[in-house]
């Protein structure tokens, strides 16, 4: 089987594991499994799962933003339902983007772990992703441990790939559907706080659809994770209203981890 076919098979595996677009807690648990398998060297999935779990409590019609919409349009059930329908459409688009990010993250990690050093792998996975993940796997095997700067570089490579190729276009597409200035403003200016942030720390977005602003905030989230310590970041994933799926054993996934 060619490497290209192997990669497509791994993407199919990732898509099956991902579940429905709404299965964010399931994917959060599986992203945690990737982080564990990397022995903490691949921090992107660990921070990304916090972003997904925060979003589940913010953008849903039953979440923070939905409650704000209900309060703003308390005087009219018709207007309230119309805005909730718009918000729900945005949330569905966000779920699809989250699922796509998971498929990319899982397949790229699995492929590079199995075949990242083989001739031809650079024709299958984007070179900067391949090099970054090869460094992660070498570190996990104890060959070349990544220091803090190295982990940060890997995080940024994975982050930029997903934000520019997957998340950014989808967010812009969904925001363009809004015909309500108030709802558009609420969606584009969220207040973000992951559970491992210091109590006083929040991110106030100017424009959530701006890819570079999302990247800058995500890099700050990474720096706060390093500061908090990764055991705290791991523990904090359980503190959301919709925590990772507890029925998924991170040591019983297709990843065979010596860290389990």
C-alpha positions, 0 to 999 in steps of 0.5 A: 500500500502506498503512503498516500493510501495509508494516510487516507486510511488513517484519516478514515480511522480519525473520521470514524473516531470523531463521531458526529459534529456535536461529539465535542466531549468525545473528541476532547478525550481523544485529543487528550490521548494524543497528548499523553502518547506524545509524553507531553511534547505535542501540546496542541491537542491539549490546548485545543481541547480546552478551546473546544470545551470553552466554545461548547459552553459559550456558543451553544443556544443554551450557553453564555451567548444563548442566554445573552440573546434571550435577555436582549430579545426578551420582549419578542419570542419571534425575534428571540427564536430567529436570533437563536436559529442564527446562533445555532447555525454558527454553532453547527459550523463551529462543530464541523470545523472542530471535527475537521481539526480533530481528523487532521490532528489525529491522522497527521500524528498517527501517520508521522508516528508510523511512517514519518521517517520513510522516503515519500512521507514529505509528499503526503504531509505538509513539510512543516507539520512532518518535521514538527511531528517527527521532532515530537516522536523523537522526543517521546522516544527519548532521543531528543527531548524538546525544551519549552521553546521547542514545544512552543514551536511545534504548537505554533506550527500545528496551530497555524496549519489548522487556523489558516486551512480549516478554522479560519475559512469556516468561521468567516463563512458562518459569520457572513450568514448573519443579518443581525448586527447585534448578534454578529457583534456578540459572536465576534467579541467573545470573552474567553477564559479557559479553566486553567487561566488565572482567575483574573485572566480573560481574553477580550476579542476584537474580531473572532473572525480574524485568523491572526487574532485567534492565533495570537490569543492561542499562543497566549493560551499556550504560554499561560499553560506553560506557566500554570504547569501541564498537570494543572492544564490536564486537571482543568479539562474536567472543570467545564460544563461539558467535560471530555467523555469519561467513557473513553480510556485514553490508553485503549485507543488505536494509539499504543502509548508506553505512557499509559 
